[in-house]
């Protein structure tokens, strides 16, 4: 036995350990910053129904084949508050917080996706 | 290793009785081959043991078998370590039943990338860099090799990037731990235990 495990570490090993930790931290910061979301893209039947900023709290009603889906925006978060779909998967998904998160109600063909600045646009319309 | 067709000395008696010589294939093996096989078997044992440990995320495993690779690398050089590592991957997949399945290729690409990095890192000055360094490098290379294969073959989706930090953290932690274990064994005074039977596998570590 050589006593404490720390005794096995040579000076260069600490350097490697530090480099590994820095690399891991770098990966966390670059890959997990999905970017703060700044708007909700609401789609109905595959087409963009509306793009709503997250800065203003509101409730948006979206018509679909089954009825009206109600989308709530509150405190820079968005969720589908009510939906006529039978299994309510999208409602149970709860609040969307980060850019890239998406909630889809397939039966009513309604979806909400949060997007941030870093998301690449396929096209821009005014 | 050379394969040669000879008369099998063990079955000579029966063969002679029939009046024909019995022919069989014998592999002429060297002591080094036996040594590689023993170390690979030890690594194999660790792989199988590890397969029984549940993992929170597919691919996040301690990689205990790499401890053997590290020890072999330090004691007997890169060539032997490469033999042990690749034999362990192939034989391990046969034991676990995923030979030529995606899991096998993931292990293989991880092992090949690790070995490539170890081929370089083994030349670092030994005074400053020990098994912990090699282990961390190999762990990161392992995960990089696997992720590249996953991305280009299995899941070509950028969503994979989301998992990279988890794998990197696992590589850092398990790489360090495995390196410490390897360093611990390497720092022990070398004892040659001449036990001819079952003990000979474990005595190789000492």
HADDOCK unambig.tbl for C-alpha pairs under 7 A between the chains (distance, minus, plus):
assign (segid A and resid 1 and name CA) (segid B and resid 188 and name CA) 6.80 0.50 0.50
assign (segid A and resid 5 and name CA) (segid B and resid 180 and name CA) 6.59 0.50 0.50
assign (segid A and resid 8 and name CA) (segid B and resid 180 and name CA) 6.44 0.50 0.50
assign (segid A and resid 8 and name CA) (segid B and resid 183 and name CA) 5.84 0.50 0.50
assign (segid A and resid 8 and name CA) (segid B and resid 184 and name CA) 6.44 0.50 0.50
assign (segid A and resid 9 and name CA) (segid B and resid 132 and name CA) 6.75 0.50 0.50
assign (segid A and resid 10 and name CA) (segid B and resid 128 and name CA) 5.60 0.50 0.50
assign (segid A and resid 10 and name CA) (segid B and resid 129 and name CA) 5.89 0.50 0.50
assign (segid A and resid 10 and name CA) (segid B and resid 130 and name CA) 6.11 0.50 0.50
assign (segid A and resid 11 and name CA) (segid B and resid 128 and name CA) 5.58 0.50 0.50
assign (segid A and resid 11 and name CA) (segid B and resid 129 and name CA) 7.00 0.50 0.50
assign (segid A and resid 12 and name CA) (segid B and resid 128 and name CA) 4.74 0.50 0.50
assign (segid A and resid 12 and name CA) (segid B and resid 129 and name CA) 4.78 0.50 0.50
assign (segid A and resid 13 and name CA) (segid B and resid 129 and name CA) 5.48 0.50 0.50
assign (segid A and resid 13 and name CA) (segid B and resid 130 and name CA) 6.44 0.50 0.50
assign (segid A and resid 13 and name CA) (segid B and resid 132 and name CA) 5.91 0.50 0.50
assign (segid A and resid 13 and name CA) (segid B and resid 133 and name CA) 4.94 0.50 0.50
assign (segid A and resid 16 and name CA) (segid B and resid 133 and name CA) 5.75 0.50 0.50
assign (segid A and resid 20 and name CA) (segid B and resid 172 and name CA) 6.19 0.50 0.50
assign (segid A and resid 21 and name CA) (segid B and resid 172 and name CA) 6.99 0.50 0.50
assign (segid A and resid 24 and name CA) (segid B and resid 165 and name CA) 6.09 0.50 0.50
assign (segid A and resid 24 and name CA) (segid B and resid 168 and name CA) 5.59 0.50 0.50
assign (segid A and resid 24 and name CA) (segid B and resid 169 and name CA) 5.92 0.50 0.50
assign (segid A and resid 27 and name CA) (segid B and resid 165 and name CA) 5.44 0.50 0.50
assign (segid A and resid 28 and name CA) (segid B and resid 165 and name CA) 5.18 0.50 0.50
assign (segid A and resid 31 and name CA) (segid B and resid 161 and name CA) 6.55 0.50 0.50
assign (segid A and resid 31 and name CA) (segid B and resid 162 and name CA) 6.06 0.50 0.50
assign (segid A and resid 32 and name CA) (segid B and resid 162 and name CA) 6.51 0.50 0.50
